[in-house]
Amino acid sequence: MQVFVTGASGHLGSAVVPELLDAGHRVVGLARSDASAAAIEKLGAVACRGDLSDGDLLRAQAGASDGVIHLAFRHDLMLSGDLAGAAEADRAALEALAAGLEGSGKPLINTSGTAVLGQGGIAGRTSTEHDVLAGGYRTDAENFVAGLAARGIRSVSIRLTPTVHSSLDHHGFLPSIIAAARAHGYAAYVGDGANRWPAVHTRDAAALYRLAVEKAPAGCRLHAVDDEGVPFAEIAAAIGRHLNLPVRSITPDEAGAFFGFLAGLVQLDNPTSAAVTRELLGWAPRHPNLIADLDEGHYFRA
C-alpha cells in the first residue's frame, strides 16, 4: 500500500513511518517545513510539503494513496487555549482527506484520545471501545469519522492514552510533568494520587496504526492501551526517584501553579481497556510499560 501520513515527522509519526516501511508499505509524509521534510526523508519516506490548512493538497494526496493515517493536530492552538480553533482545523483536514477517499473503500485512520471519555463523564468504571459520547472536544471528529463508513471509506479512530511514552517522546505530557518537578524541586500528585492514567509505548501504538490501516473494519474505534490505569502517585514516585527529589501531595487549588496547562489532566481518572482492540486485530503490546520505561532513565538525561 501507499499510505499518506500527516504528522509524519512528529513523535508518533517517527515510529509509525518505519513501522509501515518495515511491513513493505510505501509512505508519503506531510511536511510543514524543510526540517520536517528532511526528517521524513531520513526515515525512508517521501516528503510532501504542505500543512493541514491546504485542503486541496490533502484531498489530492488522499486520492492518490491506498490509505491515510491522520496524526497531525494543531497543538499550538490547543496549548494556547484555543480548543475550538484546534478542533475546527482538525475537522477541516478530515473533511478534505475524506473527500479524496470517498467511495473508494480505502482506510482513513483518525487519532483521538482516551481522555475524552473521562472528561466526557465516563467515571467509576473502566472505559471500552464501545463507549461513545454524543459530542465534545475531539469527540465530534470521532463521530464524523465513524459516519464516513456510510460514504464508502474504511474509517477508524484510534484513541491514544494521555501518555504515549518512549525515548522518542520529547515534547509530550511526561516531559512537561518532569520539567515541572525539576522547576519546583519536588514531584507532585494531586490529593491521594489514586486517579489512574492508561499508557502505551510509542512503538506499540505505531504497530496498532499499521494493523488498523491494513485490516481494521469500517466505523470502529480502537484503543491504543497497554497499562489500563497507573495511579498518578506511582508516576510521581518514579519521577521523584529518578530526579532524587521528594514526592508530595498537593491540593487541587495548587495544581495550576505546579502543572500549568496540565492541571486538569493530571487529576483525571481514566482507566481504559483495549480488550476489544486486541481481539479484533491481534494487537499485542511488547515494549516496556510506563513505569518500566521511566526506569530506563532516558526521560531524565540532560
Contacts in CASP RR format, 6 or more apart in sequence:
PFRMAT RR
TARGET T0000
AUTHOR 0000-0000-0000
METHOD contacts of the structure
MODEL  1
MQVFVTGASGHLGSAVVPELLDAGHRVVGLARSDASAAAIEKLGAVACRG
DLSDGDLLRAQAGASDGVIHLAFRHDLMLSGDLAGAAEADRAALEALAAG
LEGSGKPLINTSGTAVLGQGGIAGRTSTEHDVLAGGYRTDAENFVAGLAA
RGIRSVSIRLTPTVHSSLDHHGFLPSIIAAARAHGYAAYVGDGANRWPAV
HTRDAAALYRLAVEKAPAGCRLHAVDDEGVPFAEIAAAIGRHLNLPVRSI
TPDEAGAFFGFLAGLVQLDNPTSAAVTRELLGWAPRHPNLIADLDEGHYF
RA
1 25 0 8 1.000
1 26 0 8 1.000
1 65 0 8 1.000
1 66 0 8 1.000
1 67 0 8 1.000
1 213 0 8 1.000
1 214 0 8 1.000
2 25 0 8 1.000
2 26 0 8 1.000
2 27 0 8 1.000
2 28 0 8 1.000
2 64 0 8 1.000
2 65 0 8 1.000
2 66 0 8 1.000
2 67 0 8 1.000
3 20 0 8 1.000
3 25 0 8 1.000
3 26 0 8 1.000
3 27 0 8 1.000
3 28 0 8 1.000
3 65 0 8 1.000
3 66 0 8 1.000
3 67 0 8 1.000
3 68 0 8 1.000
3 69 0 8 1.000
3 213 0 8 1.000
4 27 0 8 1.000
4 28 0 8 1.000
4 29 0 8 1.000
4 30 0 8 1.000
4 48 0 8 1.000
4 61 0 8 1.000
4 62 0 8 1.000
4 64 0 8 1.000
4 65 0 8 1.000
4 67 0 8 1.000
4 68 0 8 1.000
4 69 0 8 1.000
5 13 0 8 1.000
5 16 0 8 1.000
5 17 0 8 1.000
5 20 0 8 1.000
5 27 0 8 1.000
5 28 0 8 1.000
5 29 0 8 1.000
5 30 0 8 1.000
5 45 0 8 1.000
5 68 0 8 1.000
5 69 0 8 1.000
5 71 0 8 1.000
6 29 0 8 1.000
6 30 0 8 1.000
6 52 0 8 1.000
6 58 0 8 1.000
6 68 0 8 1.000
6 69 0 8 1.000
6 70 0 8 1.000
6 71 0 8 1.000
6 72 0 8 1.000
6 93 0 8 1.000
6 97 0 8 1.000
7 13 0 8 1.000
7 29 0 8 1.000
7 30 0 8 1.000
7 71 0 8 1.000
7 72 0 8 1.000
8 14 0 8 1.000
8 16 0 8 1.000
8 17 0 8 1.000
8 27 0 8 1.000
8 29 0 8 1.000
8 30 0 8 1.000
8 31 0 8 1.000
8 36 0 8 1.000
8 40 0 8 1.000
8 43 0 8 1.000
8 45 0 8 1.000
8 47 0 8 1.000
8 71 0 8 1.000
9 29 0 8 1.000
9 31 0 8 1.000
9 35 0 8 1.000
9 36 0 8 1.000
9 37 0 8 1.000
9 39 0 8 1.000
9 40 0 8 1.000
10 36 0 8 1.000
10 39 0 8 1.000
10 71 0 8 1.000
11 164 0 8 1.000
11 168 0 8 1.000
11 169 0 8 1.000
11 170 0 8 1.000
11 171 0 8 1.000
11 172 0 8 1.000
11 202 0 8 1.000
12 71 0 8 1.000
12 111 0 8 1.000
12 160 0 8 1.000
12 164 0 8 1.000
12 202 0 8 1.000
12 205 0 8 1.000
12 206 0 8 1.000
12 209 0 8 1.000
13 71 0 8 1.000
13 206 0 8 1.000
14 39 0 8 1.000
14 43 0 8 1.000
14 168 0 8 1.000
15 166 0 8 1.000
15 168 0 8 1.000
15 202 0 8 1.000
15 203 0 8 1.000
15 205 0 8 1.000
15 206 0 8 1.000
16 69 0 8 1.000
16 71 0 8 1.000
16 206 0 8 1.000
16 209 0 8 1.000
16 210 0 8 1.000
17 27 0 8 1.000
17 29 0 8 1.000
17 40 0 8 1.000
17 43 0 8 1.000
17 44 0 8 1.000
17 45 0 8 1.000
18 43 0 8 1.000
18 206 0 8 1.000
19 203 0 8 1.000
19 206 0 8 1.000
19 207 0 8 1.000
19 209 0 8 1.000
19 210 0 8 1.000
20 27 0 8 1.000
20 210 0 8 1.000
20 213 0 8 1.000
21 27 0 8 1.000
21 43 0 8 1.000
21 44 0 8 1.000
21 45 0 8 1.000
23 210 0 8 1.000
23 214 0 8 1.000
25 210 0 8 1.000
25 213 0 8 1.000
26 45 0 8 1.000
26 46 0 8 1.000
27 43 0 8 1.000
27 44 0 8 1.000
27 45 0 8 1.000
27 46 0 8 1.000
28 45 0 8 1.000
28 46 0 8 1.000
28 47 0 8 1.000
28 48 0 8 1.000
28 61 0 8 1.000
28 65 0 8 1.000
29 40 0 8 1.000
29 45 0 8 1.000
29 46 0 8 1.000
29 47 0 8 1.000
29 48 0 8 1.000
30 48 0 8 1.000
30 50 0 8 1.000
30 51 0 8 1.000
30 52 0 8 1.000
30 58 0 8 1.000
30 61 0 8 1.000
30 72 0 8 1.000
31 37 0 8 1.000
31 39 0 8 1.000
31 40 0 8 1.000
31 47 0 8 1.000
31 48 0 8 1.000
31 49 0 8 1.000
31 50 0 8 1.000
32 49 0 8 1.000
32 50 0 8 1.000
32 51 0 8 1.000
36 47 0 8 1.000
37 47 0 8 1.000
37 49 0 8 1.000
38 47 0 8 1.000
40 46 0 8 1.000
40 47 0 8 1.000
41 47 0 8 1.000
48 57 0 8 1.000
48 61 0 8 1.000
50 57 0 8 1.000
52 58 0 8 1.000
52 72 0 8 1.000
52 74 0 8 1.000
52 89 0 8 1.000
52 90 0 8 1.000
52 92 0 8 1.000
52 93 0 8 1.000
53 89 0 8 1.000
53 92 0 8 1.000
55 92 0 8 1.000
55 93 0 8 1.000
55 96 0 8 1.000
56 96 0 8 1.000
58 93 0 8 1.000
58 96 0 8 1.000
58 97 0 8 1.000
59 96 0 8 1.000
59 97 0 8 1.000
59 99 0 8 1.000
59 100 0 8 1.000
60 100 0 8 1.000
61 68 0 8 1.000
62 68 0 8 1.000
62 96 0 8 1.000
62 97 0 8 1.000
62 98 0 8 1.000
62 99 0 8 1.000
62 100 0 8 1.000
62 101 0 8 1.000
62 108 0 8 1.000
63 100 0 8 1.000
63 101 0 8 1.000
63 104 0 8 1.000
65 106 0 8 1.000
66 106 0 8 1.000
67 101 0 8 1.000
67 106 0 8 1.000
67 107 0 8 1.000
67 108 0 8 1.000
67 109 0 8 1.000
67 213 0 8 1.000
68 97 0 8 1.000
68 101 0 8 1.000
68 106 0 8 1.000
68 107 0 8 1.000
68 108 0 8 1.000
68 109 0 8 1.000
69 109 0 8 1.000
69 209 0 8 1.000
69 212 0 8 1.000
69 213 0 8 1.000
70 93 0 8 1.000
70 94 0 8 1.000
70 97 0 8 1.000
70 108 0 8 1.000
70 109 0 8 1.000
70 110 0 8 1.000
70 111 0 8 1.000
71 111 0 8 1.000
72 93 0 8 1.000
73 86 0 8 1.000
73 90 0 8 1.000
73 111 0 8 1.000
74 85 0 8 1.000
74 86 0 8 1.000
74 89 0 8 1.000
74 90 0 8 1.000
75 86 0 8 1.000
77 83 0 8 1.000
77 85 0 8 1.000
77 86 0 8 1.000
77 89 0 8 1.000
78 86 0 8 1.000
79 261 0 8 1.000
81 261 0 8 1.000
83 137 0 8 1.000
87 137 0 8 1.000
87 138 0 8 1.000
87 140 0 8 1.000
87 141 0 8 1.000
90 138 0 8 1.000
90 141 0 8 1.000
91 140 0 8 1.000
91 141 0 8 1.000
91 144 0 8 1.000
94 108 0 8 1.000
94 110 0 8 1.000
94 141 0 8 1.000
94 144 0 8 1.000
94 145 0 8 1.000
95 144 0 8 1.000
97 108 0 8 1.000
98 108 0 8 1.000
98 148 0 8 1.000
98 151 0 8 1.000
98 153 0 8 1.000
98 155 0 8 1.000
101 108 0 8 1.000
101 148 0 8 1.000
101 152 0 8 1.000
101 153 0 8 1.000
102 148 0 8 1.000
102 151 0 8 1.000
102 152 0 8 1.000
102 153 0 8 1.000
103 151 0 8 1.000
103 152 0 8 1.000
103 153 0 8 1.000
104 152 0 8 1.000
104 153 0 8 1.000
105 152 0 8 1.000
105 153 0 8 1.000
105 154 0 8 1.000
105 218 0 8 1.000
106 153 0 8 1.000
106 154 0 8 1.000
107 153 0 8 1.000
107 154 0 8 1.000
107 155 0 8 1.000
107 156 0 8 1.000
107 212 0 8 1.000
107 213 0 8 1.000
107 216 0 8 1.000
108 145 0 8 1.000
108 148 0 8 1.000
108 153 0 8 1.000
108 154 0 8 1.000
108 155 0 8 1.000
108 156 0 8 1.000
109 156 0 8 1.000
109 157 0 8 1.000
109 158 0 8 1.000
109 209 0 8 1.000
109 212 0 8 1.000
109 213 0 8 1.000
109 216 0 8 1.000
110 141 0 8 1.000
110 142 0 8 1.000
110 145 0 8 1.000
110 155 0 8 1.000
110 156 0 8 1.000
110 157 0 8 1.000
110 158 0 8 1.000
111 157 0 8 1.000
111 158 0 8 1.000
111 160 0 8 1.000
112 138 0 8 1.000
112 139 0 8 1.000
112 141 0 8 1.000
112 142 0 8 1.000
112 157 0 8 1.000
112 158 0 8 1.000
112 159 0 8 1.000
112 160 0 8 1.000
112 221 0 8 1.000
113 138 0 8 1.000
113 159 0 8 1.000
113 160 0 8 1.000
113 161 0 8 1.000
113 162 0 8 1.000
114 127 0 8 1.000
114 159 0 8 1.000
114 160 0 8 1.000
114 161 0 8 1.000
114 162 0 8 1.000
114 198 0 8 1.000
114 223 0 8 1.000
114 225 0 8 1.000
114 270 0 8 1.000
114 272 0 8 1.000
115 161 0 8 1.000
115 162 0 8 1.000
115 265 0 8 1.000
115 268 0 8 1.000
115 270 0 8 1.000
116 133 0 8 1.000
116 136 0 8 1.000
116 137 0 8 1.000
116 138 0 8 1.000
116 139 0 8 1.000
116 142 0 8 1.000
116 159 0 8 1.000
117 127 0 8 1.000
117 131 0 8 1.000
117 133 0 8 1.000
117 159 0 8 1.000
117 270 0 8 1.000
117 272 0 8 1.000
118 127 0 8 1.000
118 268 0 8 1.000
118 269 0 8 1.000
118 270 0 8 1.000
119 137 0 8 1.000
119 268 0 8 1.000
120 133 0 8 1.000
120 136 0 8 1.000
120 139 0 8 1.000
121 133 0 8 1.000
122 131 0 8 1.000
122 133 0 8 1.000
123 269 0 8 1.000
124 269 0 8 1.000
125 271 0 8 1.000
126 228 0 8 1.000
126 271 0 8 1.000
126 272 0 8 1.000
126 273 0 8 1.000
127 270 0 8 1.000
127 271 0 8 1.000
127 272 0 8 1.000
127 273 0 8 1.000
128 223 0 8 1.000
128 272 0 8 1.000
128 273 0 8 1.000
128 275 0 8 1.000
128 276 0 8 1.000
129 159 0 8 1.000
129 220 0 8 1.000
129 221 0 8 1.000
129 222 0 8 1.000
129 223 0 8 1.000
129 273 0 8 1.000
129 274 0 8 1.000
129 276 0 8 1.000
129 277 0 8 1.000
130 221 0 8 1.000
130 276 0 8 1.000
132 142 0 8 1.000
132 143 0 8 1.000
132 146 0 8 1.000
132 221 0 8 1.000
133 139 0 8 1.000
135 143 0 8 1.000
141 157 0 8 1.000
142 157 0 8 1.000
142 221 0 8 1.000
145 155 0 8 1.000
145 156 0 8 1.000
145 157 0 8 1.000
145 219 0 8 1.000
146 155 0 8 1.000
146 157 0 8 1.000
146 219 0 8 1.000
146 221 0 8 1.000
147 155 0 8 1.000
147 219 0 8 1.000
148 155 0 8 1.000
148 218 0 8 1.000
148 219 0 8 1.000
149 155 0 8 1.000
149 218 0 8 1.000
149 219 0 8 1.000
152 218 0 8 1.000
153 218 0 8 1.000
154 216 0 8 1.000
154 217 0 8 1.000
154 218 0 8 1.000
154 219 0 8 1.000
155 218 0 8 1.000
155 219 0 8 1.000
156 212 0 8 1.000
156 216 0 8 1.000
156 217 0 8 1.000
156 218 0 8 1.000
156 219 0 8 1.000
156 220 0 8 1.000
156 221 0 8 1.000
156 222 0 8 1.000
157 219 0 8 1.000
157 220 0 8 1.000
157 221 0 8 1.000
157 222 0 8 1.000
158 205 0 8 1.000
158 208 0 8 1.000
158 209 0 8 1.000
158 212 0 8 1.000
158 221 0 8 1.000
158 222 0 8 1.000
158 223 0 8 1.000
158 224 0 8 1.000
159 221 0 8 1.000
159 222 0 8 1.000
159 223 0 8 1.000
159 224 0 8 1.000
159 272 0 8 1.000
160 200 0 8 1.000
160 205 0 8 1.000
160 224 0 8 1.000
161 197 0 8 1.000
161 198 0 8 1.000
161 199 0 8 1.000
161 200 0 8 1.000
161 224 0 8 1.000
161 225 0 8 1.000
161 227 0 8 1.000
161 270 0 8 1.000
161 272 0 8 1.000
162 173 0 8 1.000
162 197 0 8 1.000
162 198 0 8 1.000
162 199 0 8 1.000
162 265 0 8 1.000
162 268 0 8 1.000
162 270 0 8 1.000
163 169 0 8 1.000
163 172 0 8 1.000
163 173 0 8 1.000
163 174 0 8 1.000
163 197 0 8 1.000
163 199 0 8 1.000
163 290 0 8 1.000
164 172 0 8 1.000
164 199 0 8 1.000
164 200 0 8 1.000
164 201 0 8 1.000
164 202 0 8 1.000
164 205 0 8 1.000
164 224 0 8 1.000
165 174 0 8 1.000
165 199 0 8 1.000
165 200 0 8 1.000
165 201 0 8 1.000
165 202 0 8 1.000
165 290 0 8 1.000
165 293 0 8 1.000
165 294 0 8 1.000
165 299 0 8 1.000
166 201 0 8 1.000
166 202 0 8 1.000
166 203 0 8 1.000
166 287 0 8 1.000
166 293 0 8 1.000
167 296 0 8 1.000
167 298 0 8 1.000
168 202 0 8 1.000
169 175 0 8 1.000
169 202 0 8 1.000
169 299 0 8 1.000
173 262 0 8 1.000
173 265 0 8 1.000
174 294 0 8 1.000
174 299 0 8 1.000
175 299 0 8 1.000
176 259 0 8 1.000
176 262 0 8 1.000
177 235 0 8 1.000
177 239 0 8 1.000
177 259 0 8 1.000
177 262 0 8 1.000
177 266 0 8 1.000
178 239 0 8 1.000
178 243 0 8 1.000
178 299 0 8 1.000
178 300 0 8 1.000
180 188 0 8 1.000
180 258 0 8 1.000
180 259 0 8 1.000
180 260 0 8 1.000
180 262 0 8 1.000
181 187 0 8 1.000
181 188 0 8 1.000
181 236 0 8 1.000
181 239 0 8 1.000
181 240 0 8 1.000
181 243 0 8 1.000
181 245 0 8 1.000
182 243 0 8 1.000
182 245 0 8 1.000
184 258 0 8 1.000
185 245 0 8 1.000
185 246 0 8 1.000
186 240 0 8 1.000
186 245 0 8 1.000
186 246 0 8 1.000
186 247 0 8 1.000
186 248 0 8 1.000
187 236 0 8 1.000
187 237 0 8 1.000
187 239 0 8 1.000
187 240 0 8 1.000
187 243 0 8 1.000
187 245 0 8 1.000
187 246 0 8 1.000
187 247 0 8 1.000
187 248 0 8 1.000
188 236 0 8 1.000
188 247 0 8 1.000
188 248 0 8 1.000
188 249 0 8 1.000
188 250 0 8 1.000
188 258 0 8 1.000
188 259 0 8 1.000
189 232 0 8 1.000
189 233 0 8 1.000
189 235 0 8 1.000
189 236 0 8 1.000
189 247 0 8 1.000
189 248 0 8 1.000
189 249 0 8 1.000
189 250 0 8 1.000
189 266 0 8 1.000
190 232 0 8 1.000
190 249 0 8 1.000
190 250 0 8 1.000
190 251 0 8 1.000
190 252 0 8 1.000
190 255 0 8 1.000
190 266 0 8 1.000
190 267 0 8 1.000
191 249 0 8 1.000
191 250 0 8 1.000
191 251 0 8 1.000
191 252 0 8 1.000
192 233 0 8 1.000
192 249 0 8 1.000
193 231 0 8 1.000
193 232 0 8 1.000
193 233 0 8 1.000
193 236 0 8 1.000
193 249 0 8 1.000
194 231 0 8 1.000
194 232 0 8 1.000
194 233 0 8 1.000
194 269 0 8 1.000
195 231 0 8 1.000
195 232 0 8 1.000
195 267 0 8 1.000
195 268 0 8 1.000
195 269 0 8 1.000
195 270 0 8 1.000
196 228 0 8 1.000
196 229 0 8 1.000
196 230 0 8 1.000
196 231 0 8 1.000
196 232 0 8 1.000
196 269 0 8 1.000
196 270 0 8 1.000
196 271 0 8 1.000
197 227 0 8 1.000
197 229 0 8 1.000
197 230 0 8 1.000
197 232 0 8 1.000
197 235 0 8 1.000
197 268 0 8 1.000
197 270 0 8 1.000
197 290 0 8 1.000
198 225 0 8 1.000
198 226 0 8 1.000
198 227 0 8 1.000
198 228 0 8 1.000
198 229 0 8 1.000
198 230 0 8 1.000
198 270 0 8 1.000
198 271 0 8 1.000
198 272 0 8 1.000
199 225 0 8 1.000
199 226 0 8 1.000
199 227 0 8 1.000
199 229 0 8 1.000
199 230 0 8 1.000
199 289 0 8 1.000
199 290 0 8 1.000
200 224 0 8 1.000
200 225 0 8 1.000
200 226 0 8 1.000
200 227 0 8 1.000
200 285 0 8 1.000
201 226 0 8 1.000
201 285 0 8 1.000
201 287 0 8 1.000
201 288 0 8 1.000
201 289 0 8 1.000
201 293 0 8 1.000
202 287 0 8 1.000
203 287 0 8 1.000
204 224 0 8 1.000
204 226 0 8 1.000
204 283 0 8 1.000
204 285 0 8 1.000
204 286 0 8 1.000
204 287 0 8 1.000
205 224 0 8 1.000
207 283 0 8 1.000
208 222 0 8 1.000
208 224 0 8 1.000
208 277 0 8 1.000
208 281 0 8 1.000
208 283 0 8 1.000
211 281 0 8 1.000
211 282 0 8 1.000
211 283 0 8 1.000
212 222 0 8 1.000
212 281 0 8 1.000
215 281 0 8 1.000
216 222 0 8 1.000
216 280 0 8 1.000
216 281 0 8 1.000
217 280 0 8 1.000
220 280 0 8 1.000
222 274 0 8 1.000
222 276 0 8 1.000
222 277 0 8 1.000
222 280 0 8 1.000
222 281 0 8 1.000
223 272 0 8 1.000
223 273 0 8 1.000
223 274 0 8 1.000
223 276 0 8 1.000
223 277 0 8 1.000
224 274 0 8 1.000
224 277 0 8 1.000
225 272 0 8 1.000
225 273 0 8 1.000
225 274 0 8 1.000
225 277 0 8 1.000
226 274 0 8 1.000
226 285 0 8 1.000
226 287 0 8 1.000
226 289 0 8 1.000
226 290 0 8 1.000
227 289 0 8 1.000
227 290 0 8 1.000
228 271 0 8 1.000
228 272 0 8 1.000
228 273 0 8 1.000
228 274 0 8 1.000
229 270 0 8 1.000
229 271 0 8 1.000
229 272 0 8 1.000
230 290 0 8 1.000
230 291 0 8 1.000
232 266 0 8 1.000
232 267 0 8 1.000
233 247 0 8 1.000
233 249 0 8 1.000
234 291 0 8 1.000
235 290 0 8 1.000
235 291 0 8 1.000
235 294 0 8 1.000
236 247 0 8 1.000
237 247 0 8 1.000
238 291 0 8 1.000
238 294 0 8 1.000
238 295 0 8 1.000
239 245 0 8 1.000
239 247 0 8 1.000
239 294 0 8 1.000
240 246 0 8 1.000
240 247 0 8 1.000
242 294 0 8 1.000
242 295 0 8 1.000
242 297 0 8 1.000
242 299 0 8 1.000
242 300 0 8 1.000
243 300 0 8 1.000
250 258 0 8 1.000
252 267 0 8 1.000
255 263 0 8 1.000
255 264 0 8 1.000
255 266 0 8 1.000
255 267 0 8 1.000
256 263 0 8 1.000
259 266 0 8 1.000
274 283 0 8 1.000
277 283 0 8 1.000
278 284 0 8 1.000
287 293 0 8 1.000
288 296 0 8 1.000
293 299 0 8 1.000
END
